[in-house]
């Protein structure tokens, strides 16, 4: 268990708990914190739902595909009650926070529906569920203190996600996150540092900083982003972990943070910079607070300061009002090769967002086909970039090692879960080890290496 240990003398229960973790890295932190709280309260961890007395399903409610995946998992897990009537099942997370009333009425097989306000009393709520009470609690906002307790890392020991803020103030027209997780709330630097030090002490060699907008950190408190100030403190913690910056909104990335990215080797030369589109009119409709010219200027500044920077972005196709000309502009921009990694989402029409009421909704199938077209363009760019790296020797953080020899991991150029991996077929290694590896061969989005 990382970021805190089970207290001695805690009364043991006979209950085993499993978790189904869905959605983004912020949800993963919640899942890890939920398991940590329950283990501290005496529950035991079950690696598989078939071995559990209680299953927690941490849902995602961000876009339609995520909601569908969450519902499918709920239905699949509740079907286990046919063979195991004593099994208790609780849904938690974003889908519950957003659609708790509907789920409560329509999925009677759920023994609990736990929104964010229920998290700080998670152990008590789960004990009530195990005692036969149906617990329904989905009012209130997420607490900043929930992630400050013990965490059972689902990522393995090599790396960990570190949340620096909750919620969002950007109010992008397409996004339901502020409706679900509330306004932007920065965690205190002291709390972040305590958690970071505990994670590193438990073996994490890389900390991936996450928030809905990491670049905005501190602005809710002082009126100005203070990410650079936080990064300087993180760079001083014992153990000197790699630090990776994810989800940095281009409107808030300041010169102080860019200077640190350029000068500090420990702060990996990798940046996740979600731009969502490049056409200025569409960006304005999206509420993104930047223009094409400002995005291009920022990318140029980043490349001038950090020529070797690995850039990842995310894009949305099929946003209301996106014309063929707008999409062609986006295609041409992607083809220029600004990004090494890129993800594309087809617009999801979410009720209660500003975009839901917009005119000129684009047919879903057209948005999907445009997303596929962009990914085909980007695939060639990414493959060419990967091929250009062959022959280089780079530090690789081992994530998993095979008992029979060999391992896979990542360099500074790959973020966990979303980018490719580096596979080392031979040799004895252990998770958390950082080794020099020579890149030999590309296998689709992965690289094969010798160490």
URTA-V812006 format. One line per field, one symbol per residue. psi: psi as a letter, one per 30 degrees, with the letter a starting at -180 (. if undefined). Layout:
psi->???
//
This chain:
psi->klhklkkkfkkklgkkklkjjlbaeeeeeeeeeeeeeeefgfllkkfkffglfkkkjjlkgeleeeeeeeeeeeeeeffffefiffkkkkklaeeeeeheeeeeefiffkfkjjaeffefheeeeeeeeffgkjjjjglllkkffeffakkjkffafelkkjkflkakfehkffkfeefefalkjklkeeeeeeeeeeeeeffkfkkjkllfjeffkfffeffkkheeeeeeeeffkkfhlkkkjlhjkfffjleeeeeeeefjeejkikkjijfelfkeeeeeefhfglleeeeeeeeeeeeeeiegkkkklklklgkkfjleeeeeeeeeeeffhfkekkkkkkkkjklglefefklhkkkeeeeeeeeeeeeeeeeeeeeeeeeffkfkklkkjkekkkfgklllalaffklkeflalkkjfllklkkfkkkkkkkekkjcflkklk.
//
